[in-house]
Amino acid sequence: MIPKELQKRILSSFILIPMVIFFLYQSSFIFIFFLIIIYLLTLYEWLNISKKILIKLLGILYISLSFYLANLLRDNYGPYVFFFVLIVSISTDIGGYFFGKIIKGPKLIKISPNKTYSGMIGSFALSLVLGYLYLSYYKSLEPINQIYSSQLIKFNNIFLILIIIFIISGISQIGDLIISYFKRLANVKNTGTLIPGHGGLLDRIDGIIFAIPISYLLFYYLI
């Protein structure tokens, strides 16, 4: 029997992922409109869980920067590359959840008591596998998508690919822990109730908003 919480997570993912893909491949205007909605909802949840004025302001600045770079990432490198960052971040979250629940084991850190070392390993493992498989599939489509040649990134160095995935996954996990820390300070389990099985929107994209800035820098300087 699948736990009720897991059922909600699966159902929510089936709704959210196609919706994100739809907006990702629309015009820049529609994609920015979608980003603005997500941005405002994220800010609302952040302001609800952060207590000190300085922390609120720093959070607003960082979230604003992350969403700005999200738009640049999509515009400069194309939707395929943007989706790659999402794949790595989402698989990091899923790997941590499943490995942590199945294997369990020693706790990783006090600020997030549900996080375990097995979950951390699972996060890296699943993100490396799915991220690499996605890039392999993406490269196989390259001849078909020559119209996007100005947006394509040539991922030819396998070692570099794995390093990039590892870094993005690691930053995504750190982002999850940072938001968990502020939730613990606010004495709340979730940042909101918008998404069944996940809590708030910020609960779902906490790793992503930390992964996007580092991803943009990695692609800008290394690729």
N, C-alpha and C positions, 0 to 999 in steps of 0.2 A: 504494500500500500504506500503510495507516494504521500509524504507529509503535506498537510494543507498549505503550509508556508511555501513549500517548493512548487506546488501546483500554481499558486498565485504568481510566483516568480516566472515560471514558464509561460503562463498565459500573458503576463505583462510584456515579456520579451517578444512574443509573437506579434503583439500589437505595436510595440515601440520601434523595433528594428526596421520593419518595412516602412513605417512612417518616416524615420530618419533617412532611409535610402531614397524615398520619394523626393523629399525636399533637397537632398544632397545633389541630385541630378537635374534640378530645375534651374531656371535663370538666376543670375546673381541677385536680382531684386527680390525674388520669392525666397531664396535661401537666406538673405539678410533679414527679411521679415520673420522667417522661422527662428533665426538666431536671436532676434530681439525679444520674441516671446519667451524663449527658453532663458534668456539672460534676465529678464524681469522677474520671472518665477524663481530663478536661482537666487537673485538678490533678496527677494522677499523672504525666502527661507533662511538665508544667511543672517539677515537682520533680526530674525526671530530667535536664533540660537546664540548669537554673539551678544555679550553683555556690555563690555567696555567700549566707549566711544572710539578710542584709538584703534581697537581691534576691528570694530565695524568699518571704519574708514579704510584701513589697510586691506580688509577683505573686499570692499567695494572696488578698490584700485586693482587688486590682483584679478578678481573675476572679470572686470572690464578689460584688462589686458589680455586675459585668456581668450575671451570671446572675439576680441579684435584680431588676435593672431589666428583664431580658428577660421575667420573669414579670409585672411591672407593665405593661410595654408591651402585652403580650397581653391582660391583664385590663382595662386602662383604655381601650384603643383598638381591641381586637378582633383576631381572627386575620387578617383581610384586611390590616390595617395592618402587623402583625408580618411577614406574608409579603412585603409590599412591601419591608421592610428586607432580608429574605433575598434577594429578587430582585436588588436593587441590589448587595448584597455579592457574591453568586455571579456575577452578570454582570460585575462588576469583575474578579473573579479569572479568569473565562473569557476576557474581552476582553484582559486582559494576557497571558495564556498564548498565545492564538492570534495576536494581532498581533505579539507579541514573537518567536514562532517563525517566522512567515511573513516579516515585514518585517525583523526584527533591527535592525541599526543601532547607534548609540552606546550604551554602557552607562550606566545611570542612576546607580548608586551602588556603591561598592566592597563594602559589607557584604553585598550580594546580587548577585553577578556575573551572574546570569541576567536581572536586571531591565534593561529598555531604555526609552529615551524613547518608542519606538513602542509598546511594551507599555503604558506609562502612558497614552498618548493613546487606545489601544484600550480600556483599562479605563474611562476616562471616557465614550468614545463609546458603547460597548455598554450601559453602565449607564444613561446618559441615554435611550437609545432604548427599552430594555426596561422601565425603570422608568416612563417616561411611558406606554408602551403598556399596561402593567399597570394603572396608575391610570385610564386611559381606559376600559378594560374594566370595572374595578371600579365606576366611576361609572355605567356603563351598566346594571349590575345593581342599582343602588340602589333603584329602585322595587320590585323583587322581594324585597328584603331589608329591608323596613321594620321587621321584628321586631328588627333589630339597630340601630335608629335611634339608640339611646343610645351606640353604639360607633362610629358612622360619623364620618369626618372629611370636611369639605367642602373638597376641593381645587379651588378655583375660580380661583386666580391662577397662570397658566401660568409666569410668571417665577419666582414663589416655589417652585413645584414643581421647576423645573430647578435652582434654587439649592440646595434641600434634597437633591436627588439628587446634585448635584456635591459637596456637603460630605460626605455619607455615603460616597460612592465614594472621595473623597480620604482620609478617616479610615480607611477599610478598607484602602487601599493602605499607609498609614503603619503600621497594625497588622501587616500582612504583613512590612514591612521591620523592625519592632521584633523580631518573633519570629525573623526571619532573622538578625538581629544576635546574639541569644542562642544560636541554633543554631551560628553561626560561632564564638562564644566556647567553646562546648562541643565544637566540632570534630565535629559530626554533620550529616548531610545532612537527616534528618527527625527529628521529635519522637518518632516511634514507627513501628510497622509494622501498625497496626490496619486501615487502609484501603488496599487494593491500588491502586496508581497515585497515591496521595496521600501515603502515609507514615502519620503518626499523625493522631489526631483534631484535635490542635492545629494541625497543618499545614493542615487543611481549614477550621477555624473561626477562625483567627487574625484575619482581617479582620473577621469578624462580631462577635467579642467586643469589638472596639474601636468598631465601628459602632453597636452597640446603645445604649451610654450617650449618645452624641451625638445619636442619633435620638430618644431619649426627651426630651432637653432641647429639641431642635428642635420636636417636636410639642407639648410643654408650653408653650413660650413663643411660638411663631410661628403655630400653627394654632388 
